[in-house]
Amino acid sequence: MSAVVPTRVQAGADVRPAGKAPRRPVYTVIGILILAFMLFPLYWMVNVSLQPAGNAVATPWFPFDFSLRGYTTAISEQGRNLVTSLLISLGAVVFSLLIATPAAYAMAHFKLGRWATVVLFGILVTQMVPGIVVANALYSAYSDLGLLNTLPGLILADSAAGIPFSIILMRAFMGSIPASIVEAAYVDGAGHVRAFFSIVLPMSRNALITAGLFTFLFAWGDFLFALTLTTTADLRPITLGLYTYVGSFVADWSPIMATAVLSSLPAIALLVLAQRYVAAGVTGGAVKS
Amino acid sequence: MADASVGSTSVASRTAPPASEPAGRGAGQKLRTRLVEVAFIVPAVVYLVLFFGYPVVKNVLMGFQEYTTKTFYTGEAPWVGLSNYSAVVGNAIFDRTLWNTVLFTAGSIVGQFALGLAIALFFHKRFALSGVLRSLILLPWLIPMIAGTAVWRWILDTDNGALNRILSAIPGLDLNPNWLTSPQLALVAVIGVNIWLGIPFNMTILYGGLQEIPEELYEAGALDGATGWRAFRHITWPMLRPVVTVVLVLGVVYTLKVLDVILGLTNGGPANSTQTISTFSYDMSFRQFDFGQGAALGNILILISLVFAVVYLRINRKAVDE
């Protein structure tokens, strides 16, 4: 893992000039201790998942007696739920970007006057609405519309975190595209739509990737809508699968932890492969509104 | 679009008309442009209205209705005035859940913020590998919360959990706490896990804030003898305040609505000792199928968030206006 990250970090959002970091080994040691403390639960998750008999006795500190039994059980029992989560998350990414990207551009570049402020304020207010309130109302609406236990139903609900986040993030980014570049396209006779597709979208590639990554993670990690908007085991995201697993098979922790590891893989993969987008997303989405 | 950059150099210097009103077009064209502009933003507005606006309005209405399983068969939800509210407030566990919500939120925020700031300050010092270590700390925040809580359940197990095994290895210390099964400790454990989950977010945002404080301020401060703690008090903290405001407001708003952590660790138990307004609302709606009372609790939760946010933003108005 550490072999891949360093090269990416250099390209990250660090303001300071790279390469000037003093060595200071004592600090590095303390830093590793902090990290070890923070990541112990994740180590434990992997350790338990690799134990041959994960029953309710003390787990050995290291997985010397290594076994993949936890994973084979987890995949046979939860594999379907992983696929369900993947479909929902990819669906949420596509849907969220389709909705959020034009809106972000409009809010950054069109003279919408008061409306831009109203929409922005509305987005900030959405952050205050508890998920349980949304679920409470959606349950009866979904029940009437036949959207309970459906893929589209969960994709729509799971976009609720991604869409506001993506609008705020991409609006900040698109605002930094100089108006003169877009105006040049207008002078060349392009309309808003063509300028958007041929200039703004290609220039915003990084912001789109960041918004997409986070929307994926939000939808993938969703538990509340999975819990409230599905009532059968036919369509069950992995988070809910894990929750019901913990509730029913607590005697055997290896498959449970193997499932937890599998459900964490997208996050781990994204952090390693797309490190700089992740850092940009955490700060960009929250502060630079 | 190879000529975009060429075009921009020739256009950039003149005083351009607003992007939305290209010059020399007729009224019809103007209207069309305006419609296209509106079309860019309408889908997002429709979505926000359907998935945030409608639920809030619906929830407010449901709070005044008798809305139970029967409603799904008969379609009838009679108006009952304030009786849902008096029922939930009069519920034997309401005071407990309100108090738990306060403790859970305050405890989580204080812990997350203090540790997040400490770690951010530490990583602000440059040293070998600091970038890699700092980004790996994000992992607990990026994995599904329910996965984090699942492993904590096993770590906190009384007899075979890793934590108690470490504790029992400390000489002279003879205790074996029932972290998740004792009514006195469960809330402490739940807060602890939520702090663990929240540290990465706090750390990352605060680190970003620290990065934006100009180095020259510290150099100038050092000339006046402001180093160490005094530099923190007189330079770092005042400069960091806008970021601190955002982190705290978001932190409280997010923590008030936490559900995963509590359901995953304790399901609100034992004996409601970890039940918060949020989990109580879930319980009412989706376990007891009294959506009216669940909605009433949800509305109380919104009100608490709103009051907090307004009061806090008023106090810190300058910090948010930027």
Interface residues (C-beta under 8 A of the other chain):
Chain A: S2 V5 P6 V9 Q10 G12 A13 D14 V15 R16 K20 A21 P22 R23 R24 P25 Y27 T28 I30 G31 I32 I34 L35 M38 L39 F40 P41 L42 W44 M45 V48 A56 V57 A58 T59 L98 I99 A100 P102 A103 Y105 A106 M107 H109 F110 K111 L112 W115 V119 G122 I123 V125 T126 Q127 M128 V129 P130 G131 I132 V133 V134 A135 N136 A137 L138 Y139 S140 A141 S143 L156 A157 S159 A160 I163 P164 I167 P178 A179 S180 I181 V182 E183 A184 A185 Y186 V187 D188 G191 H192 V193 F196 S198 I199 P202 L217 W220 G221 F223 L224 L227 T228 I238 T239 L242 Y243 V246 W253 I256 M257 A260 V261 S263 S264 A267 I268 L270 L271 Q275 V278 A279 V282 T283 A286 V287
Chain B: M1 D3 A4 S5 G7 S8 S10 V11 A12 A16 P18 A19 S20 E21 P22 T33 V36 E37 A39 F40 I41 P43 A44 V45 Y47 L48 F51 F52 G53 Y54 P55 V56 K58 N59 M62 Y67 T71 F72 I119 F122 F123 K125 R126 F127 A128 L129 S130 G131 V132 L133 R134 S135 L136 I137 L138 L139 P140 L142 I143 P144 M145 I146 A147 G148 A150 V151 W152 R153 W154 I155 D157 D159 N160 A162 R165 W196 I199 P200 F201 T204 I205 G208 G209 Q211 E212 V243 V246 V247 L250 V253 Y254 L256 K257 L259 D260 L263 G264 S278 S281 Y282 S285 F286 F291 G294 A295 G298 N299 L301 I302 S305 L306 A309
